[in-house]
């Protein structure tokens, strides 16, 4: 034993423990560090054998001390563990968990995004003398050990695009995907393709990948985690965390921190605990399936027993996913369930077509069940029974009408069309011959004068129907202001001041000079876009709550309910638009900034399911959203994949899903179930993005230009497909429902 080297290693472990404990004083660590420093002088007279025994004694004492400290770690201590440069990285896992691998899509800093690592790896398993090599695709965020070019695992849009590309390769090659989540969050850049829209695409596509996906969480930061975190089996390291926002970010919001100020350490600790972000919290809430136990104070690169455990649990998880959708699996399933370390069980990870279909369906059911206890269902028993019976009637009617009658009708229509087209060929030939004979004898075929004028005369434009602005019983409260209002662009564009009464009634909140759209209430859309008297709300009594018990949040939720008259920020209803029945979900900015929690996600999913049952188009009108509600923790974050899966199922069944943004729309909803729509539009003057200017400055240190999130910027990079004036919403929506989405949409 090299005594000096061992003492240095012990001192390194002490310093590591100090760092993960932050500013908290631990006298035993200080005393131990002093003892290590004094060891050479104090034990100079000992023989080599005695010195080795003394060092071994020190090592045992330090291990006991680490175990004692580990048992007292707070949530914020665990955050510091996963961020520490000594934390086991993805390269360490590839070297120690897999038997062979080849890095794909770049190498170290020579990559489109060095923070996202992709590898084609093999796991070798033995059964007697037989060796079986099972390939997997490994994707994950790589922080390295303090390598700056990795950007701390904060992934840019093209890094998430790279991950999706190779996950699709895995699906084509029919090999499982192992996703290692280790990111504080995605880099909030909005250059093409844009952080929000790329995460939304990743989630949407992962929902339908028909191969087993196993995700292993170390640091699961917000949307960055969801970009590769959707999985059939989700494991989590015991010292990891999984959260909607970093504790520092939550503290900044809760403490109303501005500019260069820093949130106090006590508030950060409090937020970390209140958000329920640890592995143990997430297991209790059902958001992960198993915990992989780490050594005291977290796994580092030299903890080889830990890597052995990761290998066992990752293989086991993949086996379970494959077996759960296979046909012949009874004995192996029983063995896996009752004998955790049975290495003689061999499960083939390739799946046939039926098993792949079952896998995707099972994934949907898994996410649909999540967060069911995190919202308040205030409906009476009678209302619940009524909703259930109504659903049964609708499902039965839908099955008869769209499953039996309509397919039969379409078949008959196709036969008639084909027959008439065939007959037309013959009749057209005879008609041509007959007309030729008439011409030869000097008879000119006549034509109806009115028909002739329709074909040859000049067309006259029909008067355009006026926008439905004044034909409403709703008057904006802003119209009651007895004052003139200046357009924000008056200095540049010369806009004249507008009387409030005119601006918020006749002009629909639109500047008559430059077209700037002033913010309006969501009620304006309900009364002026849809047919009068057609709006029928449903699921009103599914209410937002405080599932994490976040301090002082119950009162704030109740205040929002009282102020708005809503039970959550999501309003769901059926309505007519020029006689066309539409299902709509609205995120209301007045209710906690339009933030999304478990109630909002549940209402959105139920609205999509109703639209699917009734075969209606679906409109998501986003009056405004500030993102996922941070006080609900992962209960809110999990709505990103949950609702996206419901959107995917609705679209795949033939539905038309349109999103319309108004005012400001940011973060999680835009980076998932809104951003995945192929048809997204925005009201002029709206702002759309992944993170607000303050968050971007805090996380990147960059000052962004004032128009960085302008809707025209989103249009130019392909996030949205059009920009509308508020006066044109009704006309444009109706045109969209009639023209886009393909001729075979089931509601037509």
PyMOL commands that set and color helices and strands:
alter all, ss='L'
color gray80, all
select helices_A, chain A and resi 3-20+27-42+48-70+75-83+90-97+148-153+157-173+195-206+222-229+247-254+265-274+279-285+304-323+330-338+353-369+381-440+449-456+477-480+490-493+500-503+522-528+553-564+592-594+598-614+630-632+634-637+639-652+693-700+711-716+726-739
alter helices_A, ss='H'
color red, helices_A
select strands_A, chain A and resi 100-104+106-107+110-111+116-127+130-141+176-183+213-221+233-243+290-292+376-377+484-485+498-499+536-537+542-543+570-577+580-587+617-622+657-661+664-666+679-683+687-689+722-724
alter strands_A, ss='S'
color yellow, strands_A
deselect
rebuild
show_as cartoon
